[in-house]
Amino acid sequence: MKYKIKSALIARKKSYEDDFSRRPCFISLFDENDPHLNAKGPKEVIEFNKIHKVIIQGLNIDYLLPGNDIVINNLIEIEIEERNDHIYVKGKQE
């Protein structure tokens, strides 16, 4: 699915079931860059269960060490697709 947003934050949830190789995660969508520095909440949150891998294609990203989160800024649009136990993320940046 395609979304017209300015930034996205990708993070895993802390909880997991018995399978250590697959975890729940979420992608938060924002109208402003650097969402980790802004107290304003996300425009939308997309949640996933039992994901093995997030594959980000052709985008510049920032990996935030304190929270283990990935931030994607300067977006024009982002496309998010779940297939099997993988999430594919691609889009257009300014």
C-alpha positions in Angstrom: 0.0 0.0 0.0 1.2 3.5 -0.8 1.2 6.4 1.7 1.9 10.1 1.1 3.8 11.1 4.2 7.0 13.0 5.2 8.7 10.4 7.5 8.4 6.9 8.8 9.7 5.2 11.9 10.2 1.4 11.9 10.6 -0.4 15.2 10.1 -3.9 16.7 7.9 -4.5 19.7 9.6 -5.7 22.8 7.2 -8.6 23.3 7.5 -11.9 21.4 6.1 -15.4 21.6 8.1 -18.6 21.5 9.7 -17.9 18.1 12.8 -15.7 18.6 13.3 -15.4 14.8 9.9 -13.7 14.2 8.7 -10.7 16.1 5.9 -8.2 16.0 6.9 -4.8 14.7 5.3 -1.6 13.5 5.7 1.3 11.1 4.6 4.7 12.3 3.9 7.4 9.6 4.4 11.1 10.2 3.7 14.5 8.5 7.0 15.9 9.7 10.7 14.9 9.5 12.6 13.6 12.6 9.6 12.1 14.4 11.8 10.9 17.3 12.4 14.6 18.1 8.8 15.7 18.0 6.2 15.1 20.7 3.4 15.0 18.1 2.1 11.5 17.5 2.0 9.6 14.2 -0.6 10.1 11.5 -1.0 6.3 11.3 0.6 3.2 12.8 0.7 -0.1 10.8 1.3 -3.2 13.0 2.6 -6.6 11.9 2.9 -9.9 13.7 5.6 -12.6 13.4 7.9 -10.7 11.0 11.3 -12.2 10.2 12.8 -9.3 8.2 12.2 -5.8 7.0 13.7 -5.1 3.6 14.2 -1.4 2.8 14.9 -0.7 -0.9 16.4 2.4 -2.4 15.9 4.8 0.6 18.3 6.8 2.8 17.7 5.9 6.4 18.9 6.7 9.9 19.4 4.0 12.5 18.8 5.3 16.0 20.9 3.3 18.4 19.2 4.3 21.7 15.9 2.9 20.6 16.9 0.4 17.9 14.6 2.3 15.5 15.0 3.2 11.9 13.9 6.7 10.7 13.2 7.5 7.0 13.0 11.3 6.4 12.3 13.5 3.4 9.7 11.2 2.0 7.3 12.1 -0.8 5.6 8.7 -0.6 6.3 5.3 0.9 5.1 1.8 -0.2 4.8 -0.9 2.4 4.0 -4.5 1.4 3.9 -7.7 3.6 4.7 -11.0 1.9 5.2 -14.2 3.8 7.1 -13.2 6.9 8.9 -10.2 5.3 8.0 -6.5 5.0 9.2 -4.6 1.9 9.6 -0.9 2.1 10.3 1.4 -0.8 9.4 4.9 -1.8 10.4 8.3 -3.1 12.4 10.9 -1.2 13.1 14.6 -1.9 
